[in-house]
Structures are given as structure tokens and as C-alpha cells.
Amino acid sequence: MKFNIAVEKYLEWGQRHYSSRTLELYVDHLRRFEKFIENKDVEKIKVIEDVIGYCRHLEKRQVADNTINLSMIALRQMWKTLAGFERELKIKLPFLWGVIPVKKGIMAKSHKPVTPEEFKNLLGAINGQQGFLLARDACLFRILYDTGMRVSELTSLNVSSIKEGEQGAVVITRKRRDSVKHRQVFWTRETHKALLTYLDIRHCYTGDEALFISIMHGKRLTTRAVERILKEYCRKAGLDPTLIKPHGFRHGWGMRAVDAEMYPPYLQAHMGHAHLASSQIYYNVRNHAVEREYHEKMGDRREHEGLKERLPAEPVALPQLVAGVPEVEHA
């Protein structure tokens, strides 16, 4: 079986097990590996010559370690899946998936959290707009900042998602094609005012159900469009557009929630994490509460001095216990 056929089989399987974004990312890396090995049969692929050789090839091109790691993870995941279908596909894989190298300790680049000061500068740049664009973009980025929702969740919002009379909305998360989850998010009064202003203007441009629309065609904004809009405002605000990304609003919200000492299960529910461990990352990165707890209970700011109270104010001269022991003359 040629490698490209194997990728197609993996793609069919992955559509029910991965999000569309993850699957797209994996397949992109697999296609690059396919080109490097010149579309060999999967049964003829060699670890040293092909897999390790591809890593060396990427290193020579000065590709970042986390990108190389992602390529190997994609290949390993496909190999692991194919191993479970060897009999059905009538193939015999030449090596186990576990020998595909993945470096430990290599962290994927995370988006920089958007700080309150950066958000203030962005709003200043948005206020330079007029009419529809001012109303839409002020509302859009305020909601991102206040809720920390994923940009894909933001663009999938409909007018019907807004809870009438409440400062919040029902968000739909599609991690896989067969997995749909709902959760409620909330925002501030100032953001709700911006939303109402936008809704008053929006109906003059479209009858589409999408909440955030393009002024050009009146259809739903895409995630790519939000990225382009943000990049333009970053330039106007004097911010680095390579560091400020839509997902950075989500990380910024998580950091602020930790600073406010939000109860971890509540943070998990608000951000829509399937596992509490995902939310715990924010506490591990920035837990001022732990630092303060240490200083108040164990450090210099203890309320109950404990042992310190029992220590004498002045040092006590200890008796010379060995004063009367005669010196021993060595031979």
C-alpha cells in the first residue's frame, strides 16, 4: 500500500476521532513526509533512512523543534492507527509505532496571553473606525476578552445564541464531527452595551443568522478573517501582530481568572475544558495564591509566630560541656 493511500485511510478514520483542525494539521505534516519519502509503500519505510532521515532533513532547514515533534506525533498517531487494521488492510508494518522518535520536554509554542493594557490599546485602535466596523469589532473583541472562548466558538455564534435579557450566550463546541457540547458564558455590562449597539446596526446589513458577519457579503465571519482583522488593529495600536493572536484572549482570560482566585472547577466549566488538568495549567503557570499562602502560613508574614515566639530575645550562653576534659597528648 502506497503511503498516500494509507494517509487517505487514516483520514477516513480520523474524521470521527479528531477535531477538523487537528486532523488538518496532522494530514499536512503527513503529506510533507510523503513527499520526502517519494510516496513509498508503507511496508518499505525504514526507521533510520526515512523517519530519522526526515528529522535530519528538517533540522538542516532549521525547522523548530516543536514543529519536528509535531511531524513525528502525526506519523506516530497514523502508524498506531494502521497497526490496528493490519489484517483488514492486508499490510505488515515494518516497525512498531513506539520507535518513531518524539523528543521529550519540547513544549509547543503557546499564544501569548493578551494583557489588560494591550486590550486597552486595541480598543483605542478600534475606536478609530466608524459605523458598522466600529460596532462589530468593538463587540467582537470585547466578547473574546470577557469570555475567553475559542475563536471558532465565537464565529459560530448565532443571534439566537444570545440569552435575551441576560449578559451571556450559549456556546457550541464541536471538537469532533460526532461530538457537540454546549456551555454558557457571561460578559460584563460594558460588553453587553457594545453588543446591543452592534445588533441595532447589524440588521441593516444582513438577514443571516450568524452573529458576526462580513461587511462585504453579509455572511458569517471565518476564523481566518478574525485573525486578519486583529492583525490590522495590532499594527494600528503599535502592538506586535506576530505575538497577539485571537487565542491569546483565551489564555489572558485564564490568567486573570487565576489572579482572581476562581475555583478551578468553575474555571473549567467556563472555558469548556473536558478535563480539569487542562485548567490546572493556568494555576501551575501563575498561582499567586500559593505564593501568598506560603508567606502567610510558613514565611515572613505568619500571623502565629509559633516557634519564633518561644525563642528568647537574647542569646543564651551555653555551658562549656567539654571544658573539664583533659587534652590527650598524641604520640
Residue pairs with C-beta under 8 A, 6 or more apart in sequence:
1 41
1 42
1 43
1 89
1 90
1 91
2 39
2 40
2 41
2 42
3 33
3 34
3 37
3 39
3 40
3 41
3 42
3 45
4 34
4 39
6 42
6 78
6 82
6 89
6 91
7 27
7 30
7 31
7 34
7 78
9 82
9 85
9 89
10 27
10 30
10 78
10 81
10 82
11 23
11 27
13 81
13 85
14 23
14 26
14 27
14 81
15 23
15 177
16 176
16 177
16 178
17 176
18 26
18 176
19 174
19 175
19 176
20 177
21 152
25 70
25 74
26 73
26 74
26 77
26 78
27 74
29 70
29 71
29 74
29 75
30 74
30 75
30 78
32 71
33 54
33 71
33 74
33 75
36 50
36 53
36 54
36 57
37 45
37 50
37 54
40 50
42 82
42 91
42 93
42 94
43 91
43 92
43 93
43 94
44 94
45 51
45 94
46 94
47 95
47 99
47 100
51 72
51 75
51 100
51 101
52 101
54 71
55 68
55 71
55 72
55 101
58 67
58 68
58 71
59 68
64 109
65 103
65 106
66 106
66 107
66 108
66 109
68 103
69 102
69 103
69 106
69 108
70 108
72 100
72 101
72 102
73 102
75 100
76 97
76 98
76 100
76 102
79 93
79 97
79 100
80 97
82 89
82 91
82 93
83 93
83 96
83 97
86 92
86 93
110 251
111 245
111 247
111 248
111 250
111 251
112 243
112 244
112 245
112 248
112 251
113 248
113 251
113 252
113 254
113 255
114 122
114 145
114 244
114 248
114 249
114 251
114 252
115 252
116 256
118 237
118 239
118 244
119 141
119 145
119 252
121 237
121 238
121 239
122 141
122 230
122 233
122 234
122 237
122 239
122 244
123 138
123 141
123 142
124 237
125 233
125 234
125 236
125 237
126 134
126 137
126 138
126 141
126 233
127 134
127 138
128 236
129 137
131 201
132 201
132 202
132 205
132 215
133 215
135 194
135 197
135 198
135 200
135 201
135 202
136 198
136 201
136 202
136 212
136 213
136 215
137 229
137 233
138 194
138 197
138 198
139 191
139 194
139 195
139 197
139 198
140 154
140 212
140 221
140 226
140 229
141 230
141 233
141 249
142 187
142 188
142 190
142 191
142 194
142 195
143 149
143 154
143 187
143 191
143 195
144 151
144 154
144 246
144 249
144 250
145 191
145 249
145 252
145 253
146 186
146 187
146 188
146 191
146 253
147 171
147 185
147 186
147 187
147 253
147 270
148 249
148 250
148 251
148 252
148 253
148 254
148 257
148 270
148 271
149 171
149 185
149 250
149 272
150 173
150 247
150 250
150 272
151 223
151 226
151 227
151 246
151 247
152 174
152 223
153 171
153 172
153 173
153 272
154 212
154 226
154 246
155 210
155 212
155 220
155 221
155 222
155 223
155 225
155 226
156 172
156 174
157 169
157 171
157 210
157 211
157 212
158 209
158 210
158 211
159 199
159 209
159 210
159 211
160 209
161 169
161 170
161 171
161 172
161 211
162 169
162 195
162 211
163 169
163 170
163 184
167 186
167 187
167 188
167 189
167 191
167 192
168 184
168 185
168 186
168 187
169 184
169 185
170 182
170 183
170 184
171 182
171 183
171 184
171 185
171 272
172 180
172 181
172 182
173 180
173 181
173 182
173 183
173 272
174 180
175 181
175 274
181 272
183 269
183 270
183 272
185 270
186 270
187 195
202 211
202 213
205 213
205 215
205 218
206 213
206 218
206 219
208 218
208 219
208 220
210 219
210 220
210 221
212 220
212 221
213 219
213 220
213 221
214 220
214 221
214 225
223 246
226 246
227 245
227 246
230 241
230 244
230 245
230 246
231 241
234 240
234 241
234 244
235 241
250 271
251 282
253 271
254 267
254 271
254 279
254 281
254 282
255 282
255 285
255 286
257 267
257 270
257 282
258 267
258 282
258 283
258 285
258 286
258 287
258 288
258 289
259 286
259 288
261 289
262 270
264 276
264 279
264 280
264 283
265 276
267 279
267 282
268 275
268 276
268 278
268 279
271 278
271 279
273 279
283 290
295 301
296 302
296 303
302 308
